[in-house]
């Protein structure tokens, strides 16, 4: 018998989503602390804002896609449509957040961009680790 996939079990799916977002938050916290130690408070806040400009839209994306996957009668075309719509909104919200951060806050550009990029990259690394741990 094949091992059960986390995509077919609602509890495993919910657990994978929580684990994914939890690890992404930990990585952002580490980046913020490192910038705070080496470059000061403004750099730390800038890296936090950069990371949040990725994590918040990514949280929306994750919730929307996983909600579509949880539906027992989900048509693959519906799931694909939900994925693309969620991805569009994720990128749109991320761009809007970055514009607002640049307009509303006094930021240090390098830590902001670094926080954004590290959080974005961690999304891929964590996805691979979570999927491998679920034995897909």
N, C-alpha and C positions, 0 to 999 in steps of 0.2 A: 504494500500500500504506500502511496506517495504521502510525504509530509504535507500537512495542511498549510496552505498559503495564507499569509496575513491579509491578502486582498479578499478572501472568501469568508473570513471570520471577523465579525464586527468588533469583538473584544480585542483581538490582536491588532486590528486596524486602528482602533482608538488608542491603544497602547503605543503603537508605532508613531502615530501623529504626536502624542504627548512627548515621547522620547526625542523625536526629531526637534521639536520646538525647545525643549529643555536644554539639549546640547547646544543649540544655536545661541541660546541666552547665556550659557556658561562661556562660550567662546567670546561673545561680545563683552562680557564682564571682565574676562582676562585682558582683552585688548584695552579696555577703558583703564584698568588698573595699571597696566604697563605704561600707557601714555601719561597717566597721572604721576607715576613715580619718576619717569625720565624727563617729561616736558612740562609738567605742571597742570593746574586746574583747567585752564582754557583748552589745552590740547585734549585733556581727558573728556571734557564736555563735548568737544567737537567730534571725537571718535564715537562717543555714545550716540550723538545725533546722527552721524553717518551710518552706524549700525542699525539704529531704529528706522532709518529711511529704507532699509532693506527688510528688516524683520517684520515690521507691521504689515506691509503689503504681502509679504510671504506668508504671514499668518492667515490673512484673508484667502490667499490662493490655496493654501493647504486645507483650510476648512471647507472651501467650496468644492475642491476636487475630491476630497475624502467623503464629503457628504454625497456626491454623485456616485462614488464607488460603493457606498454602503447600500444603495438601493438594490434590492434583490432583483427587480425586474428591469434594471437599467439596460437600455439599448446601447450597444457600443457607439453608435453615432451620437447619442445623447451625451455619453461620457466624453467623447472626443470634443464635442461642441463645448461642453462645460470646461474642459481643460483649456481650450483656446480662449474662451471668454475670460476665464480666471487669470490666465497668463497676461492677456491684454490689460485687464484692470490692475494686476500686480505691477506691471511696468509703468502704467499711467500714474498710479498712486505713488510709486517710488519717485518718478520724475517730479510730480507736484510737491512731494515732501522735500525733495532736495532744493527745489526752487524756493519754497517757503523758508527752509533753514537758511539759505543764503541771504534772503531778504530780511528775515526777522531777527537773526542772531548774529552776534559778533563771533565769528568762528576762525579757527586756524585750518586752512585748506588741506594741508597734507594729512593731518590726523583724521579729518572728516572723510576724505577720500579713502584713506587706508582702512578706517573702520568699516566703511561701506564695502570695499573690495574683499576684505578678510571675511566679513559676514556673508557676502555673496558666495565666495569660494567655499566657505565652511558648509554652505547649503549642499553643495555637491558631495563633499567628502562625507558628511553625516548621512546623506541619503544612501550612499554606497555602504557605509558601515551598518546602518539600520537594516537595510535589505539583506545584507550578508548574515546579520545576526538572526534574521527571521527565516533563513534557509529557503529562499525562493529559488 
